[in-house]
Amino acid sequence: EPEVTQTPSHQVTQMGQEVILRCVPISNHLYFYWYRQILGQKVEFLVSFYNNEISEKSEIFDDQFSVERPDGSNFTLKIRSTKLEDSAMYFCASSKNTGGSGNTIYFGEGSWLTVV
Amino acid sequence: GESVGLHLPTLSVQEGDNSIINCAYSNSASDYFIWYKQESGKGPQFIIDIRSNMDKRQGQRVTVLLNKTVKHLSLQIAATQPGDSAVYFCAENMEYGNKLVFGAGTILRVKS
């Protein structure tokens, strides 16, 4: 079964450093997403991406964050100048079309980011 | 504003019993609802979804009920098994939207 894959599974970084989280969405999907889950809390939407541009973003997704599809298979989330409160599990997701009925959003296993 | 919330943070059931997990939502404009299962250390896994023009949808051992009048969603799991132990999230979306709003999650513990 096709799946969304993410790397790294866990990354520890020092405060102020830049981090890039990588994702390979399901191959025939056109919509890509990043979500975040702080430990013990609910999953929060960060950003959606379609046709090489951001289609929607949340208040969390400020200038510290950026996304990119550098080639035909990868989708990345860059976090500049990381802060302690950026520590969370970051989930990449993808869907064939807009995420309504019949266009299930599939999630990867997550990248756990620890900022120290 | 938009919000999705759960009534019960933890649900413990005996193996073989049926489980019911509840969710309340407040955005009456939402028209597509999804249940996800999240096992420890893993990403949310799609279970079942329902559109707002339906009030019930059945899958394999799972049933989702939607009551738009009171903005309530539930997930019923028949003959609960130890492998069903996980955190269950409801999420809402617009029919052609691309932003899921997740609830807080309910922990389901299945006792053998």
Interface residues (C-beta under 8 A of the other chain):
Chain A: V4 Y31 Y33 Y35 Q41 K42 V43 E44 F45 S48 Y50 S55 E56 S58 F91 A93 S95 T98 G99 G100 S101 T104 I105 Y106 F107 G108 E109 G110
Chain B: Y32 I34 Y36 G41 K42 G43 P44 Q45 F46 D49 R51 F89 A91 N93 M94 E95 Y96 G97 N98 K99 L100 V101 F102 G103 A104 G105
